[in-house]
Amino acid sequence: MSDKPATPPHNRKLGLTGTALTKARNPKGDVQALSAARDEIEQVLIDTGFCIDAPFSWVTIAIRFGLKKEDVPHYQGVNKKYGDLSLAIEVSVEEMLKASLSELKDIFKEAALKALIHAGERYERPVSELRGMASL
């Protein structure tokens, strides 16, 4: 059996999704902001070889729209079938609801970068360029 992780049926290295933990409405433009944040960060993952020789072939991050702002992601492990490292991190829905589209993208970007930097350190991946993107 190969030590290489499974590969997804697409060429993505990063997947971002938003999920509500409260009864508040999801902010307007959340999908557009998630996509924009993903595209910016994913290019850095590709350029730095973040997933090369890692125990995962890509990373998925569930950004949880909740009541607090987390600095450390929750790990769900590497999916054996699809090869992704599954992470989740919570952001404050209160902060998101008053945000413009640009600010919303920055909120998602900051959360995703926190999760990726933490995971990168855990799995000994290159994180210096991710740190450079972060305003942490």
C-alpha positions as CSV (number, residue, x, y, z in Angstrom):
1,M,0.0,0.0,0.0
2,S,1.3,3.5,-0.9
3,D,2.1,6.1,1.8
4,K,0.9,8.8,-0.5
5,P,-2.5,10.3,0.4
6,A,-5.5,10.0,-1.8
7,T,-6.0,12.8,-4.3
8,P,-9.2,14.7,-4.9
9,P,-11.1,14.6,-8.2
10,H,-10.1,18.2,-8.8
11,N,-6.9,20.3,-8.8
12,R,-7.6,22.3,-5.6
13,K,-5.2,22.5,-2.7
14,L,-7.6,24.4,-0.5
15,G,-11.3,24.2,0.1
16,L,-13.1,26.7,2.3
17,T,-16.7,26.4,3.4
18,G,-18.8,28.4,5.8
19,T,-21.3,26.9,8.2
20,A,-23.7,28.6,10.7
21,L,-23.6,27.7,14.3
22,T,-26.2,30.3,15.3
23,K,-29.7,31.3,14.1
24,A,-28.3,34.5,12.6
25,R,-28.5,34.8,8.8
26,N,-25.3,34.2,7.0
27,P,-23.7,37.4,5.9
28,K,-24.5,38.7,2.4
29,G,-21.7,37.7,0.0
30,D,-20.3,35.0,2.2
31,V,-19.7,32.5,-0.7
32,Q,-18.1,35.2,-2.8
33,A,-15.8,36.3,0.1
34,L,-14.9,32.6,0.9
35,S,-14.0,32.1,-2.7
36,A,-11.8,35.2,-2.9
37,A,-10.0,34.3,0.3
38,R,-9.5,30.7,-0.9
39,D,-8.0,31.9,-4.2
40,E,-5.5,34.2,-2.6
41,I,-4.3,31.7,0.0
42,E,-4.4,28.6,-2.3
43,Q,-1.8,30.2,-4.6
44,V,0.6,30.5,-1.7
45,L,0.0,26.9,-0.8
46,I,0.9,25.9,-4.4
47,D,3.9,28.2,-4.7
48,T,5.4,27.0,-1.4
49,G,4.7,23.3,-1.9
50,F,2.7,23.2,1.3
51,C,1.1,19.8,0.3
52,I,4.1,18.2,-1.3
53,D,5.3,15.2,0.6
54,A,2.7,15.9,3.3
55,P,0.4,13.2,4.7
56,F,-2.5,15.0,2.9
57,S,-2.9,16.2,-0.7
58,W,-5.0,19.2,0.1
59,V,-6.7,21.1,3.0
60,T,-10.3,21.8,3.7
61,I,-11.3,24.4,6.3
62,A,-14.8,24.7,7.7
63,I,-15.2,28.3,8.9
64,R,-17.9,28.2,11.6
65,F,-20.0,31.3,11.9
66,G,-20.4,31.3,15.7
67,L,-20.2,33.4,18.9
68,K,-16.4,33.5,19.4
69,K,-13.2,34.1,17.4
70,E,-10.8,31.1,17.7
71,D,-7.1,31.2,17.2
72,V,-6.6,27.4,17.1
73,P,-8.3,25.1,14.6
74,H,-10.1,21.9,15.4
75,Y,-8.5,18.9,13.6
76,Q,-10.7,16.2,12.1
77,G,-7.7,14.3,10.6
78,V,-6.8,13.3,7.1
79,N,-9.7,11.8,5.0
80,K,-8.5,8.4,3.7
81,K,-10.8,8.5,0.7
82,Y,-10.2,12.1,-0.5
83,G,-6.8,12.9,1.0
84,D,-7.7,16.2,2.6
85,L,-6.7,17.4,6.0
86,S,-10.0,18.6,7.6
87,L,-9.9,21.6,9.9
88,A,-12.5,23.9,11.4
89,I,-12.2,27.3,13.1
90,E,-14.8,29.6,14.5
91,V,-15.3,33.3,13.7
92,S,-17.6,35.8,15.3
93,V,-20.9,36.1,13.4
94,E,-21.4,39.5,15.1
95,E,-18.2,40.8,13.5
96,M,-19.2,39.3,10.1
97,L,-22.8,40.8,10.0
98,K,-21.5,44.4,10.0
99,A,-18.7,43.7,7.5
100,S,-18.4,44.9,3.9
101,L,-17.6,42.3,1.3
102,S,-13.9,43.2,1.5
103,E,-13.9,43.0,5.3
104,L,-15.7,39.7,5.2
105,K,-13.0,38.3,2.8
106,D,-10.4,39.5,5.3
107,I,-12.2,37.9,8.2
108,F,-12.3,34.5,6.4
109,K,-8.7,35.0,5.2
110,E,-7.4,35.6,8.7
111,A,-9.3,32.5,10.1
112,A,-8.0,30.3,7.3
113,L,-4.4,31.5,7.7
114,K,-4.6,30.9,11.5
115,A,-5.7,27.3,10.8
116,L,-3.2,26.7,8.0
117,I,-0.2,28.1,10.0
118,H,-1.2,26.0,13.0
119,A,-1.5,22.9,10.9
120,G,1.6,23.7,8.9
121,E,3.6,23.9,12.2
122,R,2.1,20.6,13.3
123,Y,2.9,18.8,10.1
124,E,6.3,20.6,9.5
125,R,5.1,22.4,6.4
126,P,6.4,25.7,5.0
127,V,4.5,28.5,6.7
128,S,6.7,31.7,6.4
129,E,4.8,33.0,3.4
130,L,1.5,32.3,5.1
131,R,2.7,34.2,8.1
132,G,3.6,37.1,5.8
133,M,0.0,37.2,4.5
134,A,-1.4,37.2,8.0
135,S,-2.1,40.3,10.2
136,L,-2.0,38.1,13.3
